[in-house]
Amino acid sequence: MTSPDSISLHALQSEILEAMVRGEGFEAIANRLCLRAEELAPGAICTIVGVNGEGRLKAVASPSLPTSYGEAITGLEIGPSVGSCGTAAYLGEPVEVDDISTSPLWAPYKDLVLPLGLQACWSFPIKTSDGRVAAAFGFYFKDKRGPTVFERSIVNTCVHLCSIAIEHALTQKRNHALAYYDQLTGLPNRRSFDDMMFDRIVSMDPAFGLLVVDIDNLKIANDTMGHVVGDSLIQEVAARLSQIVPNGASRIGGDEFAVLIDGCRSHAELAAAADRIVEAMKTTFDCAGYTLTPQITMGGVVYEIDGVDPDLLRQNADFAIYHAKSVNRGGYALFKRDMRTSIATRMSTIRTVGEALNEERVVPFYQPLITLSDGTIHGFEALARIKMDNGAIVSAGQFQAALSDPSIAFRLTDQMLRHIARDMRGWMEGGFNVGHVGINLSTADFHRGDVEQRLLAAFEPAGVPLDRIVVEVTEGVFMDSTDDKVVHVIESLRRKGITVALDDFGTGFASLTHLIRFPVDCIKVDKSFVDRMLTDHPSQLVVELLVDLSRKLHMHTVAEGIETQAQAGWLKALGCNTGQGYYFGRPVDVEATTKLMREWQPGFPQAASLAAKKKRA
């Protein structure tokens, strides 16, 4: 027959387990447990103390004792002589003291409990499933005695229930962390960020700014140095953001963070916060043998100025960072209304080019390069064109915005390489002396780290000699590489016989001194200088300087954008090697280029005459 004591303990278990199912917090359950245990053991006073990761006590539940008791024991370090609970937690074993006034365990602390009429204490450690002591359950008595048999049963039941409750609380905590916090950085995740945005908007003073932060070139770090380094870079950026804006940063994507700036009411205040973040990223750090400097790009909005709806604010911040990546990578941009239109146009262009790539409608058109001294064809530059469904041909200038998307730029290069290799193979089989064919490569092509392999894969199977290839890169390609990776790749291409041309020289970031460091064979003088050189003295001086400098550096010179006989004649007299422009021929498809090679005869006068005839036609 079931005893009343067993029935009472069963009822205690049911009540506590039901409380867990209802979702009560651990402290509420602990207080409920203490009160029910005291009802089952009249005269006993129950306490539950927690043990933190540093081995210090924290009062969790002591409903029948004054709050001063909990305040006094919180923060005590567990040890072999720290009362009953501190010692039990330290030893991991029950500790029974039947006379607190004489126990050496209580000597430093007896004045804490004796005035409360407590004479004895039995404490039992509460352990998690992995054996760690997480808490201690204490039974105090007002008499100098130990627990009765039934009181021991109560304590055993309470300890077991506490252990279950702690495991339940830890599981809830882990689940909450998984749901609301990023596991790599410990920062709030996107879900938490959305909640924080909402809380600020509905607060009494919803003034705040939002910065969206992207880590630049994270994929390159992962691909070239390994994910350990990439993860360390993410953690480093997260730590620096947290230091600058405590409790304001969230990780909302793989390489993306959001930072809420409380109290921000203007773009100027937001810009000041962005400046502090940029400055914080300038310090290097070491990881796995690499020395890295985090680089980030940011876009920002201010509540009310740039919108009040959370989704609109976030979208506008995305527009701002999108703009920053195009014009100020490594810095930040604040949202402006016209960004929505320009970026929407860019996204439409990206979709158009993506569809053309999917349908193999991106093809090379070829523009001739003419040897100015004798009028012969020196080679061609391959320029990307899109064939539209209606038969129209779209030039690169019309879809240039899409090429700032690394994925689009990479795919376009691959499609161009396949077509160029096929066309060159056809010309060689037709007995034409093709000369060199220039191919434009972008920063995105070099970031993948496989430029050389892609060139070899395109031209070697087609039997096209690599010394017939000219790789054209802009100054920006070199300048975007801070670790000389591009320089090393270019040097390797040159060792394989590929010629390297520095395109649009004079319009980018490089100075003349960079010509010595950049491993190139040819300088292409930008069209903007050629356009003005006969009427603008400074432009004339630039062209003269570049031609003279390239000759002294044993480099080849190509003048771009030649449109008149006068320009061609002056450049020839100056000693410029090669000319390119509408005067000699517009970019045309492979069939027209083949026809051009059949018709074009050596000799500059004939070339000029043919060019003029084409222009009149």
C-alpha positions, 0 to 999 in steps of 0.5 A: 500500500502506498504511504502518505509520504510517497503520495506527497513526494509524487505530488511534489514531482508532478507539480514541478514537472508540470511547471517545467512543461508550462515554461516556468523559469528556473528561479520560479521553479526553485522557489516553488520547490523550496516552499513545497519541501518546507510544507512536507518538512515542517520546521525545515528551511530550504535554499537553492544556490547556483554555482557559476562557471567561475566557481562562485555562489549565487542565491537562487531561491530562499523564500523563507529567509530575508533577502540579506541572506541571498545578498551575503552569499552571492559571490562567495567562492566555493571551497573546502570550508565555505559553509555547508553549500559552498563545501558541498559544491566544492567537494561534489558530495553531501555535507551534513553539519548538525551544529553550525556554532561549532563547525569549522566549515561555518566559522567565517559565516556563522554570524550570517545564520545563527541570528536567524535561529538556524542551528544545523544545515545539510547540503547536497550538490546538484549535478548536471548530466556531465557531472558538473556541480551546477547548484546545491540544495540546503536544508536548514534546521532550528535544532542541532540535529541531522535530517530524518529518513523522510527529510532525506527522501525529500532532499533526494527528490528535490535534488533530482527535480532540481537536476532535471530543471537545470538541464531543462533550463540549459537546453532552453538557454542553448536553444535560445542561443541557437535561435537568437545568437550567432555561434561563431561570434556570439553576437545577436543574429538576424532574428535578434536584430529584427527584434532590436530594430522593432524595440527601438522603433516603438520606444519613447525615443526612437532616434537611431542610425543603422550601418550595414557592414560587409567584410571585403574579400572574405571569400578570397580569404577563405579560398586562399588562406583557409576557413580558419583564417576566414573565421578568425577575420569574422571574429576579429571584425565582430570584436572590434564592432562590439568594442566601438558600439557595445550591444549594438552589433549583430551578425546578419549574414556570412560576411555581413553585420548590422550596427545600431547607433542609438541616439543618432539623429543626423547623417553627420552623426552617423558618418562620425560613427562610421569613421570610428569603425573604419579607424578601428579596422586599421590595426593588423592582427595575426592568424595562422601565420598571416598578418591581416588588416580587416577591410569593410565597406558600410552603408547607412541610414538614419531613422525618420530621415531615410524611412520609418518602416523597418523593412524600408530602412534595411532596404535603403541601407542595402542600397547605400552599401551597394553604392559604396561597393561600387564607388568607395570600397573600404569606406562607407556611403550614406543613403541618398534617394537617387540610389534607389533608381541607379541601383535598380537600373544596375540590378536590371542590367545584371539580370539582362547580362545574366540571361544573355550569358545563360543563353550564350548571347555574349560574343566577341567583336574585334577591333583592329590595332594598326601598326602606325609605321606601315599600316599593317594589322598588328592584331585585334582587341576582343570586346564583349557584345550582347546579341539581343533577341530582336537582333540588336547588338549591345556594346559593353558600355551599355552593360558596364554596370553589371560587370561590377558584380564579380559573378557576372564578370567572371562568367562573362570572361569565361564565355569570351575566352571560349569564343575567342579561342574558337575564332582564333583557331578558325583564322589559323586554319584559314591561313590568316596571320592573326597577330595578337588578340587582346582580352580584357580581364577584371579584378574579379578574374584575379580574385578567383586565383585561377586566371592562368588555369582558365587561359590555358584551358581555353587556348591550349586545346584549341592549339592557339599559341599563348604568345598570340594572347594579350591580357589587358588589365586596368590600373585598378586591377593592380591597385585592388590587390594589396598583397601583390597577388595580381603582380605574381599572377601577371609575372607567371603569365608573361613567363608563359609567353602571354603579353600584358597590356596596361589598359586606359593608362593615366585615368586610374590610380597609378602614378608613373612610378607604378610602371616600374613595379607593374610587370607589363609589356605594353601601355595603352594610352587612354582615348581621353588624352588622344581626343584632346592632344591636338588642341589641348597642350597638357594632353599633348604633353601627357601623350608625348611623355607616355610614348617617350617613357614606354620607349625608354622602358622597352614597352610597346605603346598603343594609342586608343580612340584614334578617329582622324588622319591628323591624330594618326599622323601626329602619333606616327611622327611621335613614334607611337607603335600602334593605333586603335580607333574608329579611324581604322575600324569599328569593332565587328563580329568574327565574320566581318573581321575575317573579311577585313583580314582578307581586304586589308593590305600592308601600307599605311596610305591604303589602310587610311584610304580604306578606313576613310571609305568605310567611314563614308559608307 
